[in-house]
Structure formats: C-alpha cells, structure tokens
Amino acid sequence: SAFRFCPLRVKPGTAAKPGTLAEAMAQRFERYKAEVVNPFYRDVFSRFDRQLVLVDVIGALNAGPEPFHDMRLALRDVLPSFNRGSGSLLARLFQSRTEKVLFAATKADHVTANQFHNLRLLLRAMMTDESGALPIAADEADFAALSAIKCTTNRRVMYQGQQITVLEGVIRGRDKAEQLYPGEIPEHLPTPEDWHSERFRFYDFRPPDLADESADAGGRGIPHVHLDRALQFLTGDLFW
C-alpha cells in the first residue's frame, strides 16, 4: 500500500540498496507523492487564496529537541507551497492564488496571556531562514497564537512576595480545577541549556463545561483565544 510507512534511520543523501526495506519505502513514498500529494495540490490546494496553518508549537516543546527540530524542518519544507516562484511545487502544477496566509500556534490557552507574544515570535523563528527572513511570497503573511476552545483562566496570585500570573483549569485525567505556573515560552529557538533544564512541561487541560453558566459567560458562546483576530486578518477585507 502507498500509505504504509515506517521510520528508518537513513543518512541524508544515502541511496537505498536494491531489495532492501529502505528501497521499498522510497518507492512507496514516490507513489504517495504521485497519487496523493500532487492531486491534492492540483485539485484542492490550488483553489485556496486564504489559508490558516495550525502549528502545535507547545506540543513540540513538550516532546523534546528532536521532535521540535523535525517540526521546524517540516514547516520550512511547507513554505515553498505558498510561493509563486518557478521553483515551488505549486508553481510547477498551477499558478498559486495565495493572497493571505496566517501561521497560528495552537493551544495558546495552555500558557498565560503574557506569553502569547513570545509564542508568536517562536513560531516565526521556527520558519525563518538563516538571515532571519521569512521565505514566502504570499501577498500577506502573519503569525498568531490562538485556541479554538479556551480551557483555562488567568489568575493573579502572590508568590514569594510578588504577584505572578498563573493558569486555572482542570488538567486532563483529573477532576478538580488547579492553579499552576506553566512556565515561559522563549521568543527565540531553544538553546541546548533550555532543553537540558527540562523547562518545557506544559499541561493539557480539559475543555470547560458549557452547561455551566460561568463557563458560557452568559450565553456569549464558546470561549476562545484570538479566533476573531484570525478571521479579521483572513477575511476582514472581503466585507468592506
């Protein structure tokens, strides 16, 4: 099947030997690109002119340096899809229509509100080239930190004589709301010291009970983080 893969430790640039599992996987990958990826770009992706790209930056930080690096490589490989230059896959298949693209770090409610800015900066740092530029040719590109369902509330508490902001919410697998300090998001790529210090331990929270009037905020709908701003960026100009 073209959809069955398994991870193999193969050095970059190494050719697979005939008759090996590596050769079989390489052939399946080429078939996957021909039968799945190219038709998707041609029949679906080519129709989009506004796009929202969701990135689980917090999950990558929790997973450790290797998964984080893999996500960074994947993001940088995706960027040429939005370019209109002759070197991109899209340009070889059709004329790209991308006008606006918003790259959004998800699970923003898993950190305190004062970390949203750093979350955006970290996502941008993951996607820039060595010169710090974003290699994308869309008419407009921006970054956001958002959450479709806000699972936590920010609280101000006293800690060692100082006021700090903490999260209040129900951690998955537990029953009662707790207050905790989730830590800080770096505004730049994590250093080796960041990984060795195990500073990234972000909890996953349970969605609020919308039957609770306090969670529903008096019928104003599902609480979220910055979905309105995302819609404004992507579609606001279409209504004026």
Backbone hydrogen bonds in HBPLUS format (Angstrom, degrees):
<---DONOR---> <-ACCEPTOR-->    atom                        ^
c    i                          cat <-CA-CA->   ^        H-A-AA   ^      H-
h    n   atom  resd res      DA  || num        DHA   H-A  angle D-A-AA Bond
n    s   type  num  typ     dist DA aas  dist angle  dist       angle   num
A0014-THR N   A0011-LYS O   3.04 MM   3  5.57 154.5  2.11 142.9 142.4     1
A0020-THR N   A0017-LYS O   3.22 MM   3  5.80 151.3  2.31 141.8 140.3     2
A0024-ALA N   A0020-THR O   3.19 MM   4  6.59 157.4  2.25 145.9 151.7     3
A0025-MET N   A0021-LEU O   2.92 MM   4  6.19 159.4  1.96 153.4 158.6     4
A0026-ALA N   A0022-ALA O   2.95 MM   4  6.12 153.4  2.02 144.1 151.6     5
A0027-GLN N   A0023-GLU O   2.96 MM   4  6.19 157.7  2.01 150.5 155.9     6
A0028-ARG N   A0024-ALA O   2.99 MM   4  6.24 153.9  2.06 145.1 152.4     7
A0029-PHE N   A0025-MET O   2.89 MM   4  6.10 151.2  1.97 145.7 153.7     8
A0030-GLU N   A0026-ALA O   3.08 MM   4  6.38 155.6  2.14 146.6 152.2     9
A0031-ARG N   A0027-GLN O   3.03 MM   4  6.28 153.8  2.10 144.3 151.7    10
A0032-TYR N   A0028-ARG O   2.77 MM   4  5.99 153.2  1.84 147.5 155.5    11
A0033-LYS N   A0029-PHE O   2.98 MM   4  6.25 155.6  2.04 147.6 153.2    12
A0034-ALA N   A0030-GLU O   3.04 MM   4  6.26 157.7  2.09 143.9 150.0    13
A0035-GLU N   A0031-ARG O   2.82 MM   4  5.92 161.5  1.86 156.1 160.5    14
A0036-VAL N   A0032-TYR O   2.84 MM   4  5.41 147.0  1.95 141.6 148.7    15
A0037-VAL N   A0032-TYR O   3.26 MM   5  6.70 156.6  2.32 141.6 148.6    16
A0038-ASN N   A0033-LYS O   2.89 MM   5  6.02 171.7  1.90 168.8 167.1    17
A0040-PHE N   A0036-VAL O   3.12 MM   4  6.15 149.9  2.21 141.0 149.7    18
A0041-TYR N   A0037-VAL O   2.97 MM   4  6.31 163.1  2.00 161.3 165.2    19
A0042-ARG N   A0038-ASN O   2.94 MM   4  6.11 163.6  1.97 152.9 157.9    20
A0043-ASP N   A0039-PRO O   2.76 MM   4  5.67 169.0  1.77 151.4 154.8    21
A0044-VAL N   A0040-PHE O   2.91 MM   4  5.23 151.7  1.99 136.2 143.5    22
A0045-PHE N   A0040-PHE O   2.93 MM   5  6.20 159.0  1.98 149.1 155.2    23
A0046-SER N   A0041-TYR O   3.04 MM   5  5.89 133.4  2.27 146.3 154.1    24
A0047-ARG N   A0044-VAL O   3.03 MM   3  5.73 160.2  2.07 121.0 126.9    25
A0048-PHE N   A0045-PHE O   3.16 MM   3  5.68 164.4  2.18 117.6 122.1    26
A0099-GLU N   A0049-ASP O   2.78 MM  50  5.23 170.0  1.79 133.7 137.2    27
A0100-LYS N   A0049-ASP O   3.19 MM  51  6.63 161.2  2.23 154.3 160.0    28
A0051-GLN N   A0100-LYS O   2.97 MM  49  6.41 153.7  2.04 145.2 153.7    29
A0102-LEU N   A0051-GLN O   2.85 MM  51  6.33 158.7  1.89 158.0 164.0    30
A0053-VAL N   A0102-LEU O   2.86 MM  49  6.15 165.1  1.88 154.5 159.5    31
A0104-ALA N   A0053-VAL O   2.83 MM  51  6.06 170.4  1.84 160.8 163.3    32
A0055-VAL N   A0104-ALA O   2.83 MM  49  5.97 154.4  1.89 166.7 165.2    33
A0106-THR N   A0055-VAL O   2.96 MM  51  5.92 159.1  2.01 141.5 147.5    34
A0060-ALA N   A0056-ASP O   3.11 MM   4  6.40 150.1  2.20 143.8 152.0    35
A0061-LEU N   A0057-VAL O   2.97 MM   4  6.30 153.1  2.04 151.1 158.3    36
A0062-ASN N   A0058-ILE O   3.00 MM   4  6.27 159.5  2.04 150.3 155.7    37
A0063-ALA N   A0059-GLY O   3.01 MM   4  6.17 143.5  2.15 139.8 149.6    38
A0068-PHE N   A0064-GLY O   3.06 MM   4  6.11 156.6  2.12 153.8 161.2    39
A0069-HIS N   A0065-PRO O   2.88 MM   4  6.00 155.8  1.94 145.9 152.2    40
A0070-ASP N   A0066-GLU O   2.91 MM   4  6.18 156.3  1.97 151.9 158.9    41
A0071-MET N   A0067-PRO O   2.92 MM   4  6.16 155.6  1.98 147.6 153.5    42
A0072-ARG N   A0068-PHE O   3.00 MM   4  6.29 154.7  2.07 145.7 152.9    43
A0073-LEU N   A0069-HIS O   2.99 MM   4  6.29 157.9  2.04 150.8 156.0    44
A0074-ALA N   A0070-ASP O   2.94 MM   4  6.19 157.5  1.99 147.7 154.2    45
A0075-LEU N   A0071-MET O   2.89 MM   4  6.13 159.7  1.93 154.0 158.7    46
A0076-ARG N   A0072-ARG O   3.05 MM   4  6.28 160.7  2.09 148.8 153.8    47
A0077-ASP N   A0073-LEU O   2.94 MM   4  6.15 139.9  2.11 142.5 153.8    48
A0078-VAL N   A0074-ALA O   3.01 MM   4  6.26 135.2  2.22 140.8 152.7    49
A0078-VAL N   A0075-LEU O   3.10 MM   3  5.07 128.1  2.38  92.8 106.6    50
A0079-LEU N   A0075-LEU O   3.19 MM   4  6.45 143.3  2.33 146.6 155.1    51
A0081-SER N   A0078-VAL O   2.88 MM   3  5.65 154.5  1.94 127.7 135.5    52
A0082-PHE N   A0079-LEU O   2.98 MM   3  5.83 165.1  2.00 128.9 132.4    53
A0083-ASN N   A0080-PRO O   3.10 MM   3  5.13 160.2  2.14 105.3 111.6    54
A0088-SER N   A0085-GLY O   3.45 MM   3  6.12 170.5  2.46 119.0 121.1    55
A0092-ARG N   A0088-SER O   3.20 MM   4  6.52 142.2  2.35 142.0 151.7    56
A0092-ARG N   A0089-LEU O   3.16 MM   3  5.22 126.6  2.46  95.8 109.5    57
A0093-LEU N   A0089-LEU O   3.22 MM   4  6.48 133.2  2.45 141.3 153.4    58
A0093-LEU N   A0090-LEU O   3.04 MM   3  5.13 134.2  2.25  98.3 111.2    59
A0094-PHE N   A0090-LEU O   2.70 MM   4  5.77 162.9  1.72 164.7 169.0    60
A0140-GLU N   A0099-GLU O   2.87 MM  41  6.21 139.9  2.03 150.8 163.6    61
A0101-VAL N   A0140-GLU O   3.01 MM  39  6.50 146.9  2.13 149.3 159.6    62
A0142-ASP N   A0101-VAL O   3.20 MM  41  6.75 149.0  2.30 152.9 160.5    63
A0103-PHE N   A0142-ASP O   2.97 MM  39  6.31 166.2  1.98 161.4 158.1    64
A0144-ALA N   A0103-PHE O   2.94 MM  41  6.35 142.6  2.08 150.4 154.5    65
A0105-ALA N   A0144-ALA O   2.81 MM  39  6.20 161.0  1.84 157.6 155.1    66
A0146-LEU N   A0105-ALA O   2.97 MM  41  6.26 161.8  2.01 156.5 161.8    67
A0110-HIS N   A0107-LYS O   2.92 MM   3  5.53 165.1  1.94 120.2 124.1    68
A0108-ALA N   A0146-LEU O   3.23 MM  38  5.08 167.9  2.25 120.4 120.7    69
A0111-VAL N   A0108-ALA O   3.24 MM   3  5.90 165.8  2.26 118.8 120.4    70
A0115-GLN N   A0112-THR O   2.86 MM   3  5.62 161.9  1.90 126.5 130.5    71
A0116-PHE N   A0113-ALA O   3.21 MM   3  5.48 170.5  2.22 112.3 115.2    72
A0119-LEU N   A0115-GLN O   2.98 MM   4  6.22 151.3  2.07 149.9 158.5    73
A0120-ARG N   A0116-PHE O   3.04 MM   4  6.38 153.8  2.11 150.7 156.5    74
A0121-LEU N   A0117-HIS O   3.01 MM   4  6.33 161.0  2.05 149.9 155.4    75
A0122-LEU N   A0118-ASN O   2.81 MM   4  5.98 156.9  1.86 151.1 156.9    76
A0123-LEU N   A0119-LEU O   3.11 MM   4  6.28 160.2  2.15 143.7 148.7    77
A0124-ARG N   A0120-ARG O   3.03 MM   4  6.33 159.2  2.08 149.4 155.2    78
A0125-ALA N   A0121-LEU O   2.89 MM   4  6.14 155.4  1.95 146.6 153.8    79
A0126-MET N   A0122-LEU O   2.98 MM   4  6.24 141.9  2.13 146.3 156.2    80
A0127-MET N   A0124-ARG O   2.99 MM   3  5.28 147.1  2.11 105.8 115.7    81
A0128-THR N   A0124-ARG O   3.11 MM   4  6.28 124.5  2.43 149.9 164.6    82
A0129-ASP N   A0133-ALA O   2.84 MM   4  5.58 160.7  1.88 157.8 160.6    83
A0132-GLY N   A0129-ASP O   2.95 MM   3  5.30 161.0  1.99 113.7 119.9    84
A0136-ILE N   A0134-LEU O   2.80 MM   2  5.73 130.8  2.04 114.0  98.3    85
A0147-SER N   A0225-VAL O   3.05 MM  78  4.83 149.2  2.15 128.9 132.8    86
A0225-VAL N   A0147-SER O   2.91 MM  78  4.83 164.1  1.94 146.9 146.7    87
A0150-LYS N   A0223-PRO O   2.76 MM  73  5.18 166.3  1.78 122.5 125.5    88
A0153-THR N   A0168-GLU O   2.91 MM  15  5.10 145.9  2.03 137.2 148.3    89
A0168-GLU N   A0153-THR O   2.77 MM  15  5.10 139.3  1.94 145.7 158.4    90
A0155-ARG N   A0166-VAL O   2.89 MM  11  5.33 161.2  1.93 150.4 154.3    91
A0166-VAL N   A0155-ARG O   2.82 MM  11  5.33 163.2  1.85 156.3 162.1    92
A0157-VAL N   A0164-ILE O   2.97 MM   7  5.62 163.8  2.00 162.1 165.9    93
A0164-ILE N   A0157-VAL O   2.85 MM   7  5.62 158.2  1.90 160.6 167.7    94
A0159-TYR N   A0162-GLN O   2.62 MM   3  5.23 162.0  1.65 153.3 159.3    95
A0162-GLN N   A0159-TYR O   3.03 MM   3  5.23 157.6  2.09 108.1 115.3    96
A0167-LEU N   A0180-LEU O   2.88 MM  13  5.47 166.8  1.90 164.2 160.0    97
A0180-LEU N   A0167-LEU O   2.94 MM  13  5.47 152.1  2.02 148.0 157.1    98
A0169-GLY N   A0178-GLU O   3.06 MM   9  5.61 152.8  2.14 151.3 157.1    99
A0178-GLU N   A0169-GLY O   2.85 MM   9  5.61 164.1  1.88 142.8 142.6   100
A0206-ARG N   A0170-VAL O   2.71 MM  36  5.55 172.0  1.72 177.9 178.2   101
A0174-ARG N   A0171-ILE O   2.95 MM   3  5.60 149.5  2.04 146.9 148.1   102
A0172-ARG N   A0204-ASP O   2.97 MM  32  5.99 170.4  1.98 144.9 147.3   103
A0194-ASP N   A0191-THR O   2.93 MM   3  5.10 123.1  2.26 101.5 116.3   104
A0195-TRP N   A0191-THR O   3.26 MM   4  6.73 155.2  2.33 154.6 160.1   105
A0196-HIS N   A0192-PRO O   2.98 MM   4  6.20 160.9  2.01 150.4 156.0   106
A0197-SER N   A0193-GLU O   2.96 MM   4  5.99 142.7  2.10 143.6 152.2   107
A0198-GLU N   A0195-TRP O   3.20 MM   3  5.37 158.8  2.25 104.8 111.3   108
A0212-ASP N   A0209-ASP O   2.94 MM   3  5.60 158.7  1.99 116.9 123.7   109
A0215-ALA N   A0212-ASP O   3.00 MM   3  5.34 124.0  2.32 106.0 119.9   110
A0216-ASP N   A0212-ASP O   3.05 MM   4  6.35 151.4  2.13 152.7 161.7   111
A0220-ARG N   A0216-ASP O   3.25 MM   4  6.38 138.9  2.42 156.5 165.5   112
A0230-ALA N   A0226-HIS O   3.12 MM   4  6.39 154.3  2.19 146.1 152.8   113
A0231-LEU N   A0227-LEU O   3.01 MM   4  6.29 161.1  2.05 152.0 155.8   114
A0232-GLN N   A0228-ASP O   2.93 MM   4  6.12 152.0  2.01 143.0 151.4   115
A0233-PHE N   A0229-ARG O   2.96 MM   4  6.19 159.5  2.01 149.2 153.4   116
A0234-LEU N   A0230-ALA O   3.03 MM   4  6.21 166.8  2.04 151.5 155.1   117
A0235-THR N   A0231-LEU O   2.81 MM   4  5.63 159.0  1.86 148.0 153.7   118
A0236-GLY N   A0232-GLN O   2.87 MM   4  4.33 138.5  2.04 117.0 124.9   119
A0238-LEU N   A0235-THR O   2.94 MM   3  5.48 151.1  2.03 117.9 127.0   120
A0239-PHE N   A0236-GLY O   3.26 MM   3  5.81 166.9  2.28 116.4 120.3   121
